[in-house]
């Protein structure tokens, strides 16, 4: 039998595909199953890192879909409109995404209605930091939520492409009905009973089921939508597991990456964009992380978005990161781009 690896493309070998290209820049995207045009309505959701994609789309003249815009309704403040297609905030877990869809279509009505902060402001358990001041009354919140969920439905039904960035497996859920929250309740609300909420760390099998469930739901209302999945390279800011945060981070990202791999195999036509591998791979030597070893630098964001543009946006001007790094103007622009809304900061000491 002849060696079956003879004649294989360079990108299938570590030395030719990674080691020899480490200094000039590794591009791990072999082929994209589809491209996005400037006429496509593109929606994004997911962890904090998803905001880099949405801002790149806008910056490069693509039609970033926004279905919820500010109107001066009682209790609403002009915050975070346009940061997300609808003002849902960061969606850290796949179960949270599934429940957003189900809440929008009235298939799931959580028993938890609202929380009250220490300053007595009313906040949405599913968008706890969407307004700095919160809402003055529960009725104001409910009215805003109805408008919001209507905008979520429009997003799912009208998008030509949906890009979801998986971020976490650790979550806090309602003991009553399993409703998933983006933050630990006690980090943002007061006077809550510990017995009403519990910690849950989603398994690979649960993430796979959630992703497939969401894709089937999306297909039911928008059968032509193209979907791109990616995994955030940002480590956990903290873990609730009784172990080192580094171990929890590797476990969480491994679960998410394995789940995406399984779903891609089951659902031909889906796309995976390797933002996680681009930032965390050994070819970068850790240079795409800031001194806190968590935040992705402006150069790292620029490099990831350059590859995304090259393969999915058909941007002929996109290029690998120059050996000398970004020039001053590009660095200023990408530093602004790197400023994102992150709910997780509420849980740190």
Buried (B, 14 or more C-beta within 10 A) or exposed (E): EEEEEEEEEEBEEEEEBBEEBEEEBBBBBEEBEBEBEEEBBBBBBBBBBBBBBBBBBBBBEBBBBBBBEEEEEEBBBEBBBEBBBBBBBBBBBBBBBBBBBBBBBEEBEBEBEBBBBEEEBBBBBBBBBBBEEBBEEEEBBBBBBEBBBBBBBBBBEBBBBBBBBBBBBBBBBBEEEBBBBBBBBEBBBEEBEEEEBEEBBBEBEBBBBBBBBBBEBBEEBBEEBBBBBBBBBBBBBEBBBEEEBEEBBBBBBEBBBEBBBBBBEEBEEBBBBBBBBBBBBEBBEEEBBEEEEBBBBBBBBBBBBBBBBBBBBEBEEBEBBEEEEBEEEBBEBBBEBBEBBBBBEBBEE
